[in-house]
Amino acid sequence: MKRMKRRLTAVMCADVAHYSTLMEADDEGTLAQLKACRELMIELVESHDGRFINSWGDAVIFEFTSITEAVRCAVEIQKAIAARNVDLPGDRRMDFRIGINLGDMLIEGDDIYGEGVNVAARLQEVAPIGGILVSSTVHDQVRHLVGLAILPVGPVKLRNIGEPIDVFAIRPPGSNLEAMSGAVLSDRARLALPSLQTEAEQAHQSLAEQAQAFLRRQPRRLRACLMMVGFFFFLNLVTSGLSNLWFYWPSLPFLLPILWTLLGGRSRKDRSAFQGGQAKR
């Protein structure tokens, strides 16, 4: 029996998007395409000092000793697959999703096991068509690579993985997520990856997150007052619109505590800064 070992290694998992649909339309042609794509992927993986581990159905798994090479290889794979699809009709294109993770894996002979492999496989499942998702452990190692655009996705709850993990999307230079595959992102991918948006959407989301963080830092009483003011403003909009603003009258009992808290907090900060300056003198 081969002895189990542990090794820090990078794992890449890839599978075909809409594989069942392709098989239903043309099973023999789809299998021939899958074989050709796998040969292309294996050739690129080996050129980046990686190795083929296993395959199941339309999915495939590779191992790399260098996480940098794993990410660069994934980018090349998606570019090569996209170039291969250019001359194919839309319903015959074979697009891949890729997930990459870096972790402590169990090694037995030529096989690898462990949660690190599972994370890579689950990232692959929720990746956008033609896209690449990586874990935070991968991001920490490759974030300074020149020529890579890395988009933060945020914490994502992956299937059969206990805690949500921080996920990042890799975008090759000069491309966007939809151009990588020539296809529209699936609804599932959009729901799983709320941060894969335009820059304007991301800026809007950032402001919303800052507002939420500000509210979480406030006392419960202040949050309740803000909610009541918002409630009256909403009633104003649905009943009278912006042409007749009356919401501030019923909001006065709630606005006063808000102003008192904000001005009082600022005064306390000013006093603290003054006292700190006096102490330094």
Protein Blocks (a to p, Z undefined) as FASTA:
>chain_A
ZZdddddddddddddehklmmmmmommlmmmmmmmmmmmmmmmmmmnopacfbdehjbcc
dddfbfklmmmmmmmmmmmmmmmmmmpcfklcccddddddddddddehjbcedjklmmmm
mmmmmpcehiacddfklmmmmmmpghiacddfbjcddehiabacdddddddehiafklmn
opacdfklmmmmmmlccfklmmmmmmmmmmmmmmmmpcfklmmmmmmmmmmmmmmmmmno
mmlccklmmmmmmmmmmmmmmmmmmmmmmmmmmmmmmmmZZ
